[in-house]
Amino acid sequence: MARRPARGRSLRDLRAEVEAVEARDREAAARAPATPTPMRPKPEETSRRKPLAQPRMRVVWAVCDIGGRPVATFPYAEKAAAEAHAAQLKVKKKAEFFLRSIKEPMDPTDD
């Protein structure tokens, strides 16, 4: 519910005061000389650094232990050999081993 202003001042009186102040401000702004805002100097453009070239990567099969650490790696085309190696390690060490494909950087001579 709306409350009436205190001390007997009506909303019309308050509104008239606000409009008078706004009119006075508009007149003062019109009389004041328009000063152009100073232009800020443009910041100097810095040259962007060229991103470093990422090394070429290749995918290999990694035989990993149960902790996820690679024990041996095989080229991607030799998946059967990697599976055989994992099976041999399971029998020999009586632990779990699994295959995972990982990416590793290529040597420049591997092209």
N, C-alpha and C positions, 0 to 999 in steps of 0.2 A: 504494500500500500504506500502511496506517495505521501511524503510529509510536507507540511507547509514550512516556508522559511521562518526563522525565528524573528522576534521583535517587530512583527507587523508589516514587514516589507513584502509586497506582493511579487509574484513572478513577473508581472508586467513591468514593474519598476526595475527589477534586476535585469530583465532582458533589454530594457531601454538603456541601462548603463553599459551593458556589454556592447550593444550596437553603437553607442556613442564612442566608446574606446576604439572599436574597430574602424570607424569612420575617421577618427583622428589619426590612427596609424596609417591608413591609406593615403590621407592627405600629406602626411609627413614623408611618406615614401615617394609620392609624386613630386614633391618639392625638392627632394634631395637629388643632386646630380647623379646620373647613372655612371658608376665607375665600372669600367670593364674589368672582369676578373683576369688577373695575370695568368698568362699561359705557363704551365709548368714545362720545363725542358723535358724532352723525351729521354728516357734512359738509354744509355748506349747499348746497342745490341751486342751480346756476347756470342762468339761463334760456338756452335754446339760441337761437342766432342763426338767423333765417330765411335760407335759402339765397338768394343773389342770383338774380334772374330771368334766365334765359338769353335772349339775343336770338333772335327768330324767324329761321330760316334758310330760304334758297331754293336750289334746285339750278339751276345754269346749265351750259352747255357752254362749255368753255375750249379754245381752239386753242392748243396748246403747242408750243414748239420742242423740239429733240432733248434739251435739258437739262432739260425738264420745266417750264420757266417759262412762265406764261400770256402769250400775245401779244394775244389778243382774247377777249372773252366774249360769249355769245349767250344769250338766254332759252331755257329748256328746250324750249319748243314749237318753236323754230326750229333744229332739228338740221340740216336740209337746208342752210340758209344757212351754218351753221358748217362743214359739210363742204365746201361750195363755197369758202369763204374759205381753208380749209386747202389745198385743191387749187390755188388761185391762188397762195398763198405758196410752195408746192412748185415751181411752174413759174417764178415770178418770182425767187426767191432761190436756187433750186437746192439746197434743203436739205430735211430731213425735218420735217414738222409732223404732229401727231396731235390727236385729240379726247379730251377727258377731262371727265367730269362732276364738278363740285366744288360744295361748299356755301359760300355766302357770306351774311353777315347781311343781312337785309332792311331797307330804309329804312322808317320809320314811315309814310311817305306812299305806299308801294307797295301797301297793302291793296287 
